[in-house]
């Protein structure tokens, strides 16, 4: 009797162990067997058993959040948002308990994306004294950061060396893209025109240098220091003034009706010498 | 009088305590104090071939090699977990925003991707060293799935990298068929 009870217990234990074995599920069947999926994803139906499926759709760069809705014969998947992806090979993974199934798919964006050509320029600042050439790199990128061929041609990237305008100023290669900005800086002056005026009421000489222009006629940059050197016959003095809109000026007091000779200088460029007489 | 001073002192201490509580404490360290564990743990075999008109110097090549390795460390992490935050220093704002569109919290990884090998052909290098376009060819990936089955694939990419902040960042990508 005792032995029979033992056999029954063993039989129950065996039945219990066999019932604990993980359920083996069949590979869910994609109703429309698609190699390429277009995003945003239209409802994608699977024929499968069970309601405990966990899903992942991997694009080339990240998992795409999906929603699962169970129906009588299986389930269907929808995308949680309407955004596009980096196009390329991807994976579909379905998990239920110990059952794991993987599907290789190619992901593409369904809607025609907004492709924008980006014109990168370098260097950002050029000076008319040095080279007026510019490096231009063209790249086409869509709203989801996929690279496209430039000008719908065969090249993914295009590079050109272009000649810049000689007029100083701030430019944008593309109006709506601050990153494409560059600055043509005026060069150094080619000559220094100089004028003087004696102001009788205040007994001063008013000396003005300007307009100072570079070789292309651009006004020399504001803040450029002009050195005025003058001599009274015994001593040599100097004064400095910063350019503003192409002009720099100084005032020299007339002491004891002295006469001066004066010239202005920026680096190696000098003006002619003028005589200052208190008339 | 003594009670008045004690009351005043208590009031001041209470005020200071409340002020201390309202000060916002940022838990995020500045970038130069952070240790990027993900990038540190990643070491892909990257070969750089320069085909551009303007040539980067040795230091610039070393920098882009290191940063490209870090970019892929974070791209793999993004692929595995959808964690967009960890790698934000290696993504441009546009790249980050685009990927944030698909952020629905981090997820448990069903597939783990690793990049093993890259041949980075630099096609354009801006004269100021801030823009780089490249073709990354013969990239070897291993995908370890849920059942620990390992798949090896080879891929080719076109990439646009921008030097922003202190390092190179990925801005755009195309998988070449």
Interface residues (C-beta under 8 A of the other chain):
Chain A: X56 X58 X59 X60 X61 X62 X63 X64 X65 X80 X81 X83 X85 X86 X87 X88 X89 X91 X93 X95 X100 X102 X120 X122 X123 X124 X135 X137 X139 X141 X143 X144 X145 X146 X147 X148 X156 X157 X159 X161
Chain B: X52 X53 X54 X75 X78 X79 X82 X84 X94 X95 X98 X99 X101 X102 X104 X107 X110 X111 X123 X124 X126 X127 X128 X130 X131 X133 X135 X143 X145 X146 X147 X153 X155 X158 X159 X160 X171 X172 X173 X174 X175
